[in-house]
Amino acid sequence: MGKVVPGRFTAKMEGSFVVFIIGMRINNRLALHKWVPVASAMGGMLKELYQNPELGFLGTTSHWNMRELTTIQYWRSYEHLENYARHSHNHLTAWRKFNKAIGTDGTVGIFHETYLVEEGKYECLYGNMPVWGLAQAGEHVPAVGKRETARRRLGGENEPAVPSPPQ
């Protein structure tokens, strides 16, 4: 993870975008030959996405715990995401390998969730954090003035419930 940026920040995104949460769950830890290839496949796909910005991929944040790998991805549009899912050699190869090696045997679980976000219909806050998540995919900006409270970030008006620390 990157360098901590002291203060309160939020993200600024131009236009609509997609939040795509994708991951895997290790249901049988002893089945290394099943879950290691699934986990490894994500690295090749992310490398391809970062090397080809025209694919519409904006960035990702990944999380590991004892049984799960989850990535939160940001995409320019659903069309970009769908095009990658249906036409990328790396993704289609990984998908076919998963179906052949694991299918429905229960050793490894996979999941994804897709959220289409309209312009201005999101809100986020990062306090004393590295540039992360949506701020990494878009623009990292100070959470002051019209961006100081959640309601203001969503276009409304209110005063902070607790005074913000000085920037």
C-alpha positions in Angstrom: 0.0 0.0 0.0 1.2 3.5 -0.7 2.2 6.4 1.5 -0.3 7.7 4.0 -1.7 11.1 3.1 -2.7 12.9 6.3 -6.1 14.6 6.3 -9.6 14.0 5.0 -10.0 13.3 1.3 -12.7 12.1 -1.1 -12.8 10.9 -4.7 -13.9 12.9 -7.7 -15.0 11.0 -10.8 -16.1 12.5 -14.1 -19.2 10.7 -15.5 -20.8 7.4 -14.6 -18.7 4.4 -13.8 -18.9 0.7 -12.6 -17.9 -0.9 -9.3 -17.1 -4.5 -9.8 -16.4 -6.7 -6.8 -14.9 -10.1 -7.8 -13.2 -12.8 -5.8 -12.7 -16.3 -4.8 -13.2 -18.3 -1.6 -11.0 -21.3 -0.6 -13.5 -23.9 0.6 -10.9 -26.7 0.9 -7.5 -25.4 2.0 -5.8 -28.7 1.3 -6.7 -28.6 -2.3 -3.8 -26.4 -3.3 -3.8 -27.7 -6.8 -7.3 -26.3 -7.2 -7.2 -22.9 -5.6 -3.6 -21.7 -6.3 -4.3 -21.6 -10.1 -7.5 -19.6 -9.5 -5.7 -17.1 -7.3 -2.8 -16.8 -9.7 -5.0 -16.1 -12.8 -6.1 -12.8 -11.3 -2.5 -11.4 -11.5 -2.3 -12.0 -15.3 -5.7 -10.4 -15.9 -4.8 -7.3 -13.8 -1.5 -6.9 -15.6 -3.3 -7.0 -19.0 -5.8 -4.4 -17.7 -3.2 -2.0 -16.4 -1.2 -2.3 -19.7 -4.3 -1.5 -21.8 -6.1 1.5 -20.6 -8.4 1.5 -23.7 -10.1 -1.5 -22.1 -11.9 0.9 -19.7 -10.4 -0.5 -16.5 -9.7 2.4 -14.0 -8.1 0.6 -11.0 -8.5 -1.9 -8.3 -7.9 -2.6 -4.6 -7.3 -6.2 -3.4 -7.9 -7.9 -0.1 -6.7 -11.3 1.2 -7.9 -13.1 4.4 -7.6 -16.7 5.5 -10.0 -18.0 2.9 -10.9 -15.2 0.5 -9.3 -13.0 -2.2 -11.5 -10.0 -3.1 -10.8 -7.3 -5.5 -12.8 -4.1 -5.9 -12.5 -2.9 -9.4 -13.5 0.4 -11.1 -14.5 0.5 -14.7 -15.5 3.3 -17.1 -18.7 1.5 -18.2 -20.5 -1.8 -18.1 -19.9 -2.2 -21.8 -16.1 -2.1 -21.1 -16.4 -4.6 -18.3 -18.6 -7.0 -20.4 -16.4 -6.7 -23.4 -13.4 -7.7 -21.3 -15.2 -10.6 -19.7 -16.5 -12.0 -23.0 -13.4 -11.3 -25.2 -10.2 -11.2 -23.2 -8.0 -14.2 -23.9 -6.7 -14.1 -20.3 -10.2 -14.1 -18.7 -11.7 -16.7 -21.1 -8.8 -19.0 -20.5 -9.1 -18.7 -16.7 -12.8 -19.2 -16.9 -12.5 -22.4 -19.0 -9.8 -23.7 -16.7 -12.0 -23.1 -13.7 -14.9 -24.9 -15.2 -12.8 -27.9 -16.2 -10.7 -28.2 -13.0 -13.3 -27.2 -10.4 -16.7 -26.8 -12.0 -19.2 -27.5 -9.2 -17.0 -29.7 -7.0 -17.1 -27.2 -4.1 -13.4 -26.8 -3.5 -13.2 -23.2 -4.6 -15.9 -20.6 -4.7 -16.0 -17.6 -7.0 -18.2 -14.5 -6.8 -18.8 -11.1 -8.4 -21.1 -8.2 -7.9 -21.6 -5.3 -10.4 -22.8 -1.8 -9.5 -23.6 0.8 -12.1 -23.0 4.2 -10.6 -24.5 7.4 -12.1 -22.5 10.6 -12.1 -22.8 12.3 -8.7 -24.5 9.3 -7.1 -21.6 8.1 -4.9 -19.9 9.3 -1.7 -16.6 8.3 0.0 -14.2 9.5 2.6 -10.6 8.6 3.3 -9.0 9.9 6.5 -5.2 9.5 7.0 -5.1 6.9 4.3 -3.0 6.2 1.2 -4.7 7.1 -2.1 -7.1 4.2 -2.2 -10.2 2.8 -3.8 -12.3 5.2 -5.9 -9.8 8.0 -5.2 -7.1 5.9 -6.8 -9.3 5.1 -9.8 -10.4 8.8 -10.2 -9.1 11.9 -8.5 -8.0 12.3 -4.9 -9.3 15.6 -3.6 -9.6 17.3 -0.1 -12.9 16.7 1.7 -13.6 20.4 2.4 -16.3 22.9 1.5 -18.9 21.2 -0.7 -17.1 17.9 -0.1 -16.9 18.1 3.7 -19.9 16.0 4.7 -21.5 12.9 3.1 -24.7 14.8 2.2 -22.7 17.6 0.6 -20.7 15.1 -1.4 -24.0 13.8 -2.7 -25.1 17.3 -3.7 -27.1 18.3 -0.6 -26.6 20.8 2.2 -25.9 20.3 5.9 -23.3 21.2 8.6 -20.9 18.7 10.0 -22.2 16.8 13.0 -18.7 17.0 14.5 -16.2 19.7 13.4 -13.7 18.5 10.9 -10.0 18.7 12.0 -8.0 21.5 10.3 -6.4 20.5 7.0 
